[in-house]
């Protein structure tokens, strides 16, 4: 007679699936921190921080180096960390891009961020 409980294939497959999901969740969290950090630097890091970030991205360095730069910028600048904490990581809008000018006009500090 066949004993389903003694079949280790399903148990091993489930353990493998759990491990893969855990790794995927960890990668997703690192990507969320990178994207959120980039947005926070652009919003609150000031001109020098923004220029440093853009120069680093344009230099062609790897994502791990950019991520380290973003983490350091978050740690070093309270404003960047504050902006990062305020980000809502929910994307539920449509596929159409909103017009840029009304967004800029609605932002209270957009003119200051351009100078």
Secondary structure, 3 states (H helix, E strand, C coil): CCCHHHCHHHHHHHHHHHHHHHHHHHHHHHHHHHHHHHHHHHHHCHHHHHHHHHHHHHCCCCHHHHHHHHHHHHHHCHHHHHHHHHCCCCCCCCCCCCCHHHHHHHCCCHHHHHC
